[in-house]
């Protein structure tokens, strides 16, 4: 706008833009000034002249009309939303320098830049309206707010009130108001897009957190299933050993190892206590035979080797230790020992064979088919073990929970993809509403 005025109005010398900040402070800040060189018609930009309106600007309460200080043209333009023309600077009633220093200002014209309140969504009854010195809110009767002021300096006696030049400036100020509104709308759109992206990221974080919880809980379900199958193995082995000549179990083996350990005398108390704790802990877990043997080798054998290296014992004691450890390993296979199984005839042979294969299978991941087969076998009254009904009920509940978790994990993955890729809002909303309430995001989250 300044460039257009300086190039098209021959008598215009300088142009300045003042930004008027948000109400109620209405800080008037000089943004930039353009100076045109008479010879080259080249325009230079900057703020070389000192002014009270240079950054950070001057708030409304410091330039509004008050009886105790000089009147300013800026106040007139901002409050009245009308232009001010200094066609006779010597008699200009709003020339601050003339009133304070007795020095006349140059010839100039000041024009407010207005934008409709409705275009800015500005509340017509807003409590943030700035007030004049008497406490009355300004702009209440106007459709506009003042967003900027343009000041154009002219050659002496080259500007008149209502002249062609003032009309040109007024028209260009309206164009500037439109440009500022367009800029504001672009900024609002950009802000909305940024907020949408932020909301989308927050939604993804919530869904991702739900997915992490799902995976964690799924792992817990698998652990509970393994624990229940381990309990079934213990029950099965207890039933088999009741009618078998083979009576030596891992309980007896661990008891013998602890007795040997306690009889070794003093010294290396920390190693002895650690070994005792590890052996006792082995009684609290139930692993498939192969994994159980690996556990014995890594946790028990290695500790015995370390202890015997630091505290050598007689060969007879060492032989007894290694024999007991071997008996411990052997006891882990008692539930599928062919001789023990053949002696037990209270369960039909096909069922017994399938049962043993199933409970002694080592699985490293959740297998729904294996779990279903296990539940079906526990429904067979021919499988005479004490915990049959209890274990059937527990495994049935765990299976239902696992299926819910699987569905939740699948839905959450789908939702993450939809949200990240800006998918169908109705579809996403429907999916969220169908998430089980136990796993839905808590109220109060974004």
C-alpha positions in Angstrom: 0.0 0.0 0.0 2.8 2.4 0.9 4.6 1.7 -2.2 1.5 2.3 -4.4 0.8 5.6 -2.7 4.4 6.9 -2.9 4.7 5.9 -6.6 1.3 7.1 -7.7 0.9 10.3 -5.7 3.6 12.7 -6.8 3.5 14.9 -3.7 3.7 12.0 -1.2 7.1 11.7 0.5 6.8 9.1 3.2 4.4 6.4 4.4 4.1 4.6 7.8 2.1 1.7 8.9 1.0 1.4 12.6 -0.4 -1.9 13.8 -3.2 -1.7 16.4 -3.0 -4.6 18.7 -5.9 -6.6 20.3 -8.3 -5.0 22.6 -8.5 -3.8 25.3 -4.8 -2.7 25.3 -4.9 -1.6 21.6 -1.1 -1.2 21.5 -0.2 1.1 18.5 3.1 0.0 17.1 5.0 1.5 14.2 5.8 -1.4 11.9 7.8 0.2 9.1 8.2 3.4 7.1 8.9 3.9 3.4 10.8 7.0 2.1 10.9 7.8 -1.6 14.0 9.5 -3.1 13.0 12.3 -5.5 15.7 11.6 -8.1 15.7 7.9 -8.4 12.1 7.3 -7.2 13.5 4.4 -5.1 11.9 3.6 -1.8 13.9 2.9 1.3 12.4 1.1 4.3 13.0 1.1 8.0 12.4 3.0 11.3 15.2 5.6 11.3 13.2 8.3 13.1 12.6 8.0 16.9 9.0 7.7 17.9 6.9 6.8 20.9 5.2 4.3 18.7 8.4 2.3 17.8 8.4 -1.3 19.2 7.1 -2.3 21.6 4.5 0.3 20.9 2.2 2.5 22.9 -0.9 1.2 24.7 -4.3 2.8 24.3 -4.4 4.3 27.8 -1.3 6.4 26.9 -2.6 7.9 23.7 -6.3 8.2 24.1 -7.9 11.7 24.6 -7.6 13.0 28.1 -8.0 16.5 29.5 -4.6 16.5 31.1 -2.5 15.9 28.0 -2.2 16.9 24.3 -4.6 15.4 21.8 -3.2 12.9 19.3 -4.4 12.2 15.8 -3.8 8.5 16.5 -6.4 8.5 19.2 -8.9 10.1 16.8 -8.3 7.5 14.1 -8.5 4.5 16.5 -11.5 5.6 18.5 -13.6 7.5 16.0 -12.5 5.3 13.1 -12.2 8.4 10.9 -9.3 9.9 9.0 -7.3 13.0 10.1 -5.8 15.4 7.7 -3.2 18.0 8.8 -3.6 20.5 5.9 -2.4 23.4 8.2 0.1 21.9 10.6 0.5 25.3 12.4 -3.1 25.2 13.5 -3.5 21.4 13.8 -5.3 20.7 17.1 -3.9 17.2 17.2 -0.3 18.0 16.6 1.5 16.8 19.7 4.8 18.4 18.8 3.1 21.8 18.2 1.3 21.5 21.6 4.3 20.4 23.5 7.4 21.9 21.8 5.8 24.6 19.7 7.2 23.0 16.6 4.8 22.3 13.8 4.6 18.9 12.2 4.6 18.3 8.5 1.6 18.0 6.2 0.1 14.5 6.5 -3.0 12.4 6.3 -3.8 9.5 8.7 -6.3 6.8 7.8 -7.6 4.0 10.0 -7.7 0.5 8.6 -11.0 -1.2 9.5 -12.2 -4.8 9.5 -15.8 -5.9 10.2 -16.4 -7.4 13.6 -18.5 -10.2 12.1 -15.5 -11.2 9.9 -13.3 -11.4 12.9 -15.9 -13.2 15.0 -15.6 -10.2 17.4 -18.4 -10.2 20.0 -20.5 -7.1 19.6 -21.0 -7.0 23.3 -17.6 -8.0 24.3 -16.4 -7.0 27.8 -12.9 -6.3 26.2 -13.9 -3.2 24.5 -11.4 -0.5 25.3 -12.7 2.5 27.2 -12.2 6.3 26.9 -11.0 8.3 29.8 -14.6 8.6 31.1 -15.0 4.9 31.2 -17.2 4.5 28.2 -16.6 1.6 25.8 -15.6 2.6 22.3 -16.8 1.0 19.0 -20.1 -0.3 20.5 -22.0 1.5 17.8 -19.7 0.5 15.0 -19.6 -2.5 12.8 -15.8 -2.4 12.6 -12.7 -2.7 14.7 -9.5 -0.6 14.0 -6.6 -3.0 13.2 -4.1 -0.5 11.8 -3.5 3.2 10.9 -1.7 4.5 7.8 0.1 7.8 7.9 1.2 9.6 4.6 3.5 12.7 4.7 3.2 15.2 1.8 5.0 18.2 0.4 3.9 21.5 2.1 0.4 22.6 1.1 -0.1 19.6 -1.1 -2.8 17.9 0.9 -6.3 19.1 1.7 -9.2 17.6 3.7 -11.4 15.6 1.3 -9.0 15.9 -1.6 -8.4 13.3 -4.3 -5.3 12.1 -2.5 -7.3 11.4 0.7 -9.9 9.4 -1.2 -7.1 7.3 -2.8 -5.6 6.6 0.6 -9.0 5.7 2.1 -9.7 3.3 -0.8 -6.3 1.6 -0.4 -6.8 1.3 3.4 -10.0 -0.6 2.7 -8.0 -2.9 0.4 -5.4 -3.3 3.2 -8.2 -4.2 5.6 -9.3 -7.0 3.2 -5.7 -8.2 2.9 -5.3 -8.3 6.7 -8.5 -10.2 7.0 -7.4 -12.7 4.4 -4.1 -13.0 6.2 -5.9 -13.6 9.5 -8.1 -16.2 7.9 -5.0 -18.0 6.5 -3.4 -17.8 10.0 -6.7 -19.2 11.5 -6.7 -22.0 9.0 -3.1 -22.8 9.7 -3.8 -22.8 13.4 -6.8 -25.0 12.9 -4.7 -27.5 10.9 -2.0 -27.5 13.5 -4.6 -28.1 16.3 -6.1 -30.8 14.2 -2.7 -32.4 13.7 -2.0 -32.1 17.4 -5.4 -33.6 18.3 -4.8 -36.4 15.9 -1.4 -37.1 17.4 -3.0 -37.0 20.9 -5.6 -39.5 19.7 -2.8 -41.7 18.3 -1.0 -41.5 21.7 -4.2 -42.5 23.5 -4.8 -45.4 21.1 -1.1 -46.4 21.2 -1.2 -46.4 25.0 -4.4 -48.6 24.8 -2.5 -50.9 22.4 0.5 -51.1 24.8 -1.9 -52.0 27.6 -3.5 -54.6 25.4 -0.2 -56.3 24.6 0.8 -56.2 28.3 -2.4 -57.8 29.4 -2.2 -60.3 26.6 1.2 -61.4 28.0 -0.4 -61.7 31.4 -3.1 -64.0 30.0 -0.5 -66.2 28.4 1.4 -66.4 31.7 -1.8 -67.3 33.5 -2.6 -70.0 31.0 0.9 -71.5 31.4 0.5 -71.4 35.1 -2.8 -73.2 34.9 -1.3 -75.9 32.6 1.6 -76.2 35.0 -0.9 -76.8 37.8 -2.6 -79.5 35.7 0.8 -81.2 35.2 1.4 -81.3 38.9 -2.1 -82.7 39.5 -1.6 -85.3 36.8 1.8 -86.4 38.2 0.3 -86.6 41.7 -2.4 -89.0 40.3 0.1 -91.1 38.5 2.4 -91.5 41.4 -0.3 -92.7 43.7 -0.5 -96.1 42.0 3.2 -96.2 40.9 6.3 -97.7 42.4 8.1 -94.5 41.2 7.7 -92.2 44.2 10.8 -89.9 43.9 9.6 -86.4 42.9 11.3 -83.0 42.5 10.1 -82.2 46.0 12.1 -85.0 47.4 15.1 -84.2 45.2 15.1 -80.5 46.2 14.8 -81.5 49.9 17.8 -83.8 49.6 19.9 -81.1 47.9 19.0 -78.6 50.6 19.9 -81.2 53.3 23.3 -81.8 51.6 23.8 -78.0 51.4 23.1 -77.5 55.1 25.5 -80.2 56.0 28.6 -78.7 54.2 29.6 -76.7 57.2 30.5 -73.0 57.4 32.0 -70.7 54.8 30.7 -68.9 51.7 27.5 -68.2 53.4 26.3 -65.9 50.6 26.8 -68.6 47.9 25.1 -71.2 50.1 22.1 -68.9 50.8 21.7 -68.0 47.1 21.8 -71.7 46.1 19.3 -72.6 48.8 16.9 -69.8 47.7 17.2 -70.9 44.0 16.5 -74.5 44.8 13.5 -73.6 46.9 12.2 -71.3 44.2 12.2 -74.2 41.7 9.4 -75.8 43.7 7.2 -72.8 43.1 7.4 -73.0 39.3 6.1 -75.6 36.9 7.9 -75.9 33.6 7.7 -78.4 30.8 10.3 -81.1 31.2 12.8 -79.7 28.7 12.6 -76.1 30.0 12.7 -77.5 33.5 16.0 -79.3 32.8 17.5 -76.2 31.3 16.5 -74.3 34.4 18.2 -76.9 36.6 21.4 -76.8 34.6 21.6 -73.0 34.4 20.4 -72.1 37.9 21.2 -75.0 40.1 24.1 -77.0 38.5 26.2 -73.9 37.8 25.8 -72.7 41.3 26.8 -76.1 42.7 29.9 -76.1 40.5 30.9 -72.6 41.7 30.4 -73.6 45.4 32.4 -76.8 45.0 35.2 -75.0 43.2 35.4 -72.5 46.1 34.8 -75.0 48.8 36.0 -78.5 47.7 34.2 -81.5 49.2 34.9 -85.2 49.5 34.3 -87.3 46.4 31.4 -89.2 48.1 29.6 -85.9 48.8 30.2 -84.7 45.3 28.9 -88.0 43.8 25.8 -87.7 46.0 25.2 -84.1 44.8 25.4 -85.0 41.1 23.3 -88.1 41.5 20.6 -86.1 43.3 20.6 -83.5 40.5 20.2 -86.2 37.9 17.3 -87.6 39.9 15.8 -84.1 40.0 16.0 -84.0 36.2 14.5 -87.4 35.8 11.6 -86.5 38.1 10.6 -83.8 35.7 9.6 -86.5 33.1 7.6 -88.6 35.4 4.3 -87.4 34.0 5.1 -88.9 30.6 7.3 -91.8 31.7 6.2 -94.8 29.5 6.4 -97.3 32.4 4.4 -95.1 34.8 1.8 -94.3 32.1 1.3 -97.9 31.2 0.7 -98.8 34.8 -2.1 -96.2 35.1 -5.3 -97.6 33.6 -8.0 -95.3 35.0 -8.0 -93.1 31.8 -8.7 -94.5 28.3 -5.5 -94.9 26.4 -6.3 -92.5 23.5 -7.3 -89.8 25.9 -4.3 -90.4 28.1 -2.0 -90.2 25.1 -3.5 -86.9 23.8 -3.6 -85.5 27.3 0.0 -86.1 27.9 1.1 -84.7 24.6 -0.9 -81.6 25.2 0.1 -80.6 28.7 3.8 -81.4 28.1 4.0 -79.4 24.9 6.3 -76.5 25.3 4.7 -73.3 23.7 6.4 -69.9 23.6 3.3 -68.1 22.4 -0.4 -68.1 23.0 -2.1 -70.9 20.9 -5.9 -70.7 20.9 -6.3 -74.1 19.3 -4.2 -75.8 22.0 -6.2 -74.0 24.6 -9.5 -75.1 23.0 -8.4 -78.8 22.9 -7.4 -78.6 26.5 -10.8 -77.3 27.5 -12.5 -80.0 25.5 -10.4 -82.7 27.2 -11.2 -81.3 30.6 -14.9 -81.6 29.7 -14.4 -85.4 29.5 -15.4 -87.0 32.8 -13.1 -89.9 32.0 -10.2 -87.6 32.8 -10.2 -88.2 36.5 -8.0 -85.5 38.1 -9.0 -83.4 41.2 -8.8 -80.0 39.5 -10.6 -80.9 36.3 -13.7 -78.6 36.7 -11.8 -75.8 38.3 -9.2 -75.7 35.6 -11.8 -76.0 32.9 -13.6 -72.9 34.3 -10.3 -70.9 34.6 -9.1 -71.8 31.1 -12.5 -71.0 29.6 -12.5 -67.5 31.2 -8.9 -66.9 30.0 -9.8 -68.0 26.5 -12.7 -65.5 26.4 -10.4 -62.7 27.8 -7.7 -63.6 25.2 -10.2 -63.3 22.4 -11.4 -59.9 23.6 -7.8 -58.7 23.9 -7.1 -60.0 20.3 -10.1 -58.1 19.0 -9.1 -54.9 20.9 -5.5 -55.1 19.6 -6.8 -55.5 16.0 -9.2 -52.7 16.4 -6.6 -50.4 17.9 -4.1 -51.0 15.1 -6.9 -50.3 12.6 -7.8 -47.0 14.4 -4.2 -45.9 14.6 -3.9 -46.3 10.8 -7.2 -44.5 10.2 -6.4 -41.6 12.5 -2.8 -41.2 11.2 -4.0 -41.3 7.6 -7.1 -39.1 8.2 -9.6 -42.0 7.7 -13.4 -42.0 7.7 -14.5 -40.1 10.8 -17.8 -42.0 11.1 -16.0 -45.4 10.8 -13.5 -44.4 13.4 -16.2 -43.1 15.7 -18.1 -46.4 15.3 -15.0 -48.4 16.0 -14.2 -46.4 19.2 -17.8 -46.8 20.4 -17.4 -50.6 20.0 -14.2 -50.8 22.1 -15.0 -52.7 25.3 -15.6 -50.2 28.1 -12.9 -51.7 30.3 -10.3 -50.7 27.8 -11.6 -47.5 26.4 -9.7 -44.2 27.2 -10.6 -42.7 30.6 -12.8 -39.7 30.7 -11.0 -36.4 30.9 -8.3 -37.3 28.4 -8.1 -35.2 25.2 
